[in-house]
Amino acid sequence: MRVHNFTGGPAALPEAVLQRAASELLDFRGIGASVMEISHRSAEFSRIVEESEATLRRLMRIPDDYAVLFPQGGATGQFAAIVLNLVKSEAGEVPCYVDTGYWASRAVKEAKRYGDAVIVASSKAQNYRQIPDPSTWHVPDNAAFLHVTLNETIGGVEYQSDPPTDVTLVADASSNILSRPIDVSRYGVIYAGAQKNLGPSGIAITIVRKSLLGRGDRPIPTILDYTTLEQGRSMANTPPVFAWYIAGLVFDWVESEGGVEVMAKRNDRKAQRLYAFLDQSGFYQNKVANAFRSRMNVPFILQDESRTQAFLAAARDAGFIGLEGHRSVGGVRASLYNAIREASVEALVNFLDEFASSAP
Ligand SMILES: Cc1ncc(COP(=O)(O)O)c(C=O)c1O
């Protein structure tokens, strides 16, 4: 039996994708071996490479002057890659960041391994329950880029539209890529770890404006070097073939469901249903300022926090998994990625209601 899976990631995959993968597991498209057991340079795998990129380009309307890379090392690898690929350190350039929470801070921390990194605005003083007003971002003249975390997976705050800036914009879209349209042309780089909305962990997606390739002036590990990846079809070494294959199936699924616009409408409905219930309940509480609430990750607490463990245990018994808040914050979190069906959100709301009503 499949449960309702609200985990933050690695997250639920569309059932149709899992079924297709299962049907092709032993004999991938008539070759008598699985996709994990053939060369990444074979004609069969090359088709996956070409088709996955082409489908992603259609889904996100990626302009031709952007390269699409499939690097290893997750989003954390990209925290380092953006600095090494984009910063001209000898010219005194610095990477700049908007600090919106846990993941933005992790990106800053990684950047600081290589030199200075500037935080142009932070919502730390507001407990990361909002996004700093762009009119207060003071980006220095020597900025190589401005980095934003489009959705804070743990804090549950999300940019509701593409942020305004004249500087090269770099975005971590790990937890909201393909959940709504993004105007790619507004960004220098968009990257995402796969394991929320794109597929299994082990692979990432990096979309980079080609004019930025070769900008960095320091040695870059080969597997993180955008130019090498661009020239070698993201195969600086043996890629995570299974993760790549599944990501391709997920892209096909999104397209067959009607694309990113359809995902966005569904995601809006799912999030609105859950927030509306939480707000009127009096039993549960989401503390994020309304204008910045994430449609992908909904963290909340029980007003009586001593009941959290009992709640999570009852949820598991009732067929809901992955509702534990991130280990750094505790509480509860429901992640509503593309693969989460509206019926699952409805079932969750009913469960939340029942649990609240049965409380002593
Ligand atoms: C917004 C965001 N950025 C970065 C990461 C780190 O991703 P990875 O584990 O792929 O390095 C995560 C993981 O949860 C995330 O949610």
The ligand as a Gaussian input file, in Angstrom:
#p B3LYP/6-31G(d) Opt

LIG

0 1
 C       16.734000      24.904000      -0.892000
 C       17.761000      23.833000      -0.750000
 N       19.023000      24.091000      -1.137000
 C       19.985000      23.163000      -1.032000
 C       19.737000      21.910000      -0.525000
 C       20.851000      20.912000      -0.421000
 O       20.658000      19.964000      -1.408000
 P       21.592000      18.687000      -1.603000
 O       21.296000      17.770000      -0.488000
 O       21.152000      18.190000      -2.952000
 O       22.999000      19.139000      -1.606000
 C       18.452000      21.592000      -0.120000
 C       18.171000      20.248000       0.411000
 O       17.210000      19.943000       1.040000
 C       17.441000      22.580000      -0.232000
 O       16.186000      22.313000       0.155000

